[in-house]
Amino acid sequence: MDYTKLIQAMQDRRPGAMEEVQTAFTPMLRYIIAPILPDTRDAEECLSDVLLQAWNTIASYDPARASLSTWLTHLARNAALNRRRSNQRRRESTALDETVPDSREDPEQSFLKAEQAQALWAAVGRLRWLDQQLFLRKYYYYQLTAQIAAELGLTVRAVEGRLYRIRRRLQRELGGVYHG
Amino acid sequence: MDEFDRLLYQSSVPAPPDLPEPPKPWKRSMGFICWGLAFISITLNFLSLDLILPAVGTALLWLGLRPLRQENGGFRFAYLCATAYALLHMTTIVLLATPLDQFLTSLRNADWHTTSGSVSLHLVLRACLLQFLLTLAVGGLWQGLKGVFVRVGQSPRTAAAGGLVVFEALLLPMALIGLEGWLLVGPVLLVWLLLIFNLRTISASLDEVGYALSPAPVRLSAGPAFGLWLGVPLLAILLLPLLFSRLPVNSQTEVRVPGGDLPLREELLELGFPEDILSRLTDDEVSRFDGAYGLTVKGYPLSSGDFPDGIPGTVVLEVPVQDARYGFHVVYLACLFWEAEEAGGYMEGIKITSDHHGVTVRTTCPQGTLNWTDGGVLHTAPIRFRFRSDGSWLPSYFADFSLPKTAGGRMEGYVFWEAMPTFPELQILFNYSLTAAHRLSPWQYPYTLPSDVLLANRFGPEWRSRCWIYTGQLAPEGEYDSAGY
């Protein structure tokens, strides 16, 4: 679908553009956010954040790099993960005392992580199409195994079996590069 | 959850260099549906693709609708129709590999006449039911798609699916009338391609905006399910014809006693009746020639080259006899001979067209027996004929049978029929013919009797056939001239 006019309308801050984006993409954004944030209130707040972020950062969107839906998906996935992490931190901070060391990454750690990610995605790129889909859905979009199975017309056992084989293969190919 | 799984899951995999496209919940299902509809409708009559492609299409349509069945009522209905369609389609394929289909056809032995020829009514009704179920399935798909758009508050963009319903519904009367030809089929194919392409666009738009599915869980993954839907009919096509490659031989019902001392035998020999044939006939058979006043023999004596590829050697005798009712009538005897090595062959067929003009003479239904020796005992099995008229309305009688599995020598078939004059005072000349068909291969799909092949006059590579056309003569005593034609 061609969203050039819609993107232009958003960049020009035309009235009604945001409503149009909302109507067209809310189901998709909900679909992406729901597995990461199972709590409905959290998910709705996150959805509002994503739409606001899309409105504020549309100027930085480059249609040559990704389609509008891919860009929005990326925003939604990251926003949902950030919210989930902050929720987790909030829960942990009430449970643990303040002697826990700071978990923020230093530049060296960030560099290592980027290298690991590159190796991981290169290995994923060598998987078959269906296995790539399974990996993305499970570990990138955090979808439940039952949802993946039903949407791809597979049994839960078949998905679990395939994921197990994918993990073994990735472990073999990465050879200890990826430590999480 | 193993260690690597935990690491992947908890460390939140960073984004790849190229942003991945979002998951497309509709893509796989709608892809299956579009390809399924395409394969069902495509007819390619080579390499058995006319069987394989619709079977693949049926399986894909079912697989595509299966995860959508919990989405809304429309999809549920479409799934149920697709299931019924797939079951009926599979049953049809299995039935066509067995004589059961012929039996069902014989229960109501009627034909449906289209512009391109006659088709069994039973086959037409089944094809109509299949097309009706497919139309309902596409209708359900249309309503299901509409429901999805309505649920998310958008105006439905499902015109292509609606058009496809009209298209599938139109195919029904077109098939019933038997419309053919590229001038008609060409534009229809074009419209259909456009509709399928647009249906694919609908699914792309559903994916683009990511309408979440409520997918139904499955008990069997798509791969094995596809294999099952495809494997059962393919196995039926490959194996079942081998089980039904022969017809039962209803033999040993009576022990034949040829020869005898009827005075009529002497009279027939004087007329020129071949002695070796006469000696093989029973007294009952010989008594058919009571009152004979002439004789014409065709194809006698047989030469060794008369038995190519399982086709029987043939001698036909024409014997006019006096008759109290008509003044005279003519008795025909067709003698068919198969060598011993033909025993255990697959199927044989005989077609007798007793009058090529159809109205010149009145004829009776042929009656025949198949005789052979096994272990020194003579055996007999009836050769049963039935009347069927072909596309050119030529009245013919057909018989289907198999030769016995073991025979101690030559197998002989004797077939009698009679021709009565319409105008007894005139000498009438007419043409009659005898056609023999022999099946060479144990495998044939769909299950076809030799009489079907003879009726259609289309012989595939697994068949051999030979036709003998003769001139017959109906003339009262004194006017019959066996050398006159």
HADDOCK unambig.tbl for C-alpha pairs under 7 A between the chains (distance, minus, plus):
assign (segid A and resid 1 and name CA) (segid B and resid 205 and name CA) 6.51 0.50 0.50
assign (segid A and resid 24 and name CA) (segid B and resid 209 and name CA) 5.88 0.50 0.50
assign (segid A and resid 25 and name CA) (segid B and resid 209 and name CA) 5.20 0.50 0.50
assign (segid A and resid 27 and name CA) (segid B and resid 209 and name CA) 6.76 0.50 0.50
assign (segid A and resid 27 and name CA) (segid B and resid 210 and name CA) 6.03 0.50 0.50
assign (segid A and resid 27 and name CA) (segid B and resid 211 and name CA) 5.33 0.50 0.50
assign (segid A and resid 27 and name CA) (segid B and resid 212 and name CA) 6.56 0.50 0.50
assign (segid A and resid 28 and name CA) (segid B and resid 209 and name CA) 5.35 0.50 0.50
assign (segid A and resid 28 and name CA) (segid B and resid 210 and name CA) 3.89 0.50 0.50
assign (segid A and resid 28 and name CA) (segid B and resid 211 and name CA) 5.70 0.50 0.50
assign (segid A and resid 28 and name CA) (segid B and resid 212 and name CA) 6.77 0.50 0.50
assign (segid A and resid 31 and name CA) (segid B and resid 210 and name CA) 6.98 0.50 0.50
assign (segid A and resid 31 and name CA) (segid B and resid 212 and name CA) 5.66 0.50 0.50
assign (segid A and resid 66 and name CA) (segid B and resid 19 and name CA) 6.95 0.50 0.50
assign (segid A and resid 69 and name CA) (segid B and resid 208 and name CA) 6.62 0.50 0.50
assign (segid A and resid 70 and name CA) (segid B and resid 21 and name CA) 5.29 0.50 0.50
assign (segid A and resid 70 and name CA) (segid B and resid 22 and name CA) 5.94 0.50 0.50
assign (segid A and resid 73 and name CA) (segid B and resid 22 and name CA) 6.25 0.50 0.50
assign (segid A and resid 117 and name CA) (segid B and resid 14 and name CA) 6.26 0.50 0.50
assign (segid A and resid 121 and name CA) (segid B and resid 16 and name CA) 6.04 0.50 0.50
assign (segid A and resid 137 and name CA) (segid B and resid 23 and name CA) 6.99 0.50 0.50
assign (segid A and resid 139 and name CA) (segid B and resid 8 and name CA) 6.47 0.50 0.50
assign (segid A and resid 139 and name CA) (segid B and resid 9 and name CA) 5.78 0.50 0.50
assign (segid A and resid 139 and name CA) (segid B and resid 13 and name CA) 6.56 0.50 0.50
assign (segid A and resid 140 and name CA) (segid B and resid 13 and name CA) 6.04 0.50 0.50
assign (segid A and resid 150 and name CA) (segid B and resid 67 and name CA) 6.28 0.50 0.50
assign (segid A and resid 150 and name CA) (segid B and resid 215 and name CA) 5.23 0.50 0.50
assign (segid A and resid 150 and name CA) (segid B and resid 216 and name CA) 5.70 0.50 0.50
assign (segid A and resid 150 and name CA) (segid B and resid 217 and name CA) 4.78 0.50 0.50
assign (segid A and resid 150 and name CA) (segid B and resid 218 and name CA) 6.50 0.50 0.50
assign (segid A and resid 151 and name CA) (segid B and resid 25 and name CA) 5.92 0.50 0.50
assign (segid A and resid 151 and name CA) (segid B and resid 67 and name CA) 6.53 0.50 0.50
assign (segid A and resid 151 and name CA) (segid B and resid 215 and name CA) 5.60 0.50 0.50
assign (segid A and resid 152 and name CA) (segid B and resid 28 and name CA) 6.91 0.50 0.50
assign (segid A and resid 153 and name CA) (segid B and resid 67 and name CA) 6.18 0.50 0.50
assign (segid A and resid 153 and name CA) (segid B and resid 218 and name CA) 6.52 0.50 0.50
assign (segid A and resid 153 and name CA) (segid B and resid 221 and name CA) 5.88 0.50 0.50
assign (segid A and resid 153 and name CA) (segid B and resid 222 and name CA) 5.44 0.50 0.50
assign (segid A and resid 154 and name CA) (segid B and resid 218 and name CA) 6.48 0.50 0.50
assign (segid A and resid 154 and name CA) (segid B and resid 220 and name CA) 6.82 0.50 0.50
assign (segid A and resid 154 and name CA) (segid B and resid 221 and name CA) 4.07 0.50 0.50
assign (segid A and resid 154 and name CA) (segid B and resid 222 and name CA) 5.86 0.50 0.50
assign (segid A and resid 155 and name CA) (segid B and resid 218 and name CA) 5.66 0.50 0.50
assign (segid A and resid 155 and name CA) (segid B and resid 219 and name CA) 5.91 0.50 0.50
assign (segid A and resid 155 and name CA) (segid B and resid 220 and name CA) 6.05 0.50 0.50
assign (segid A and resid 155 and name CA) (segid B and resid 221 and name CA) 5.25 0.50 0.50
assign (segid A and resid 180 and name CA) (segid B and resid 7 and name CA) 4.88 0.50 0.50
assign (segid A and resid 180 and name CA) (segid B and resid 8 and name CA) 6.28 0.50 0.50
assign (segid A and resid 180 and name CA) (segid B and resid 11 and name CA) 5.49 0.50 0.50
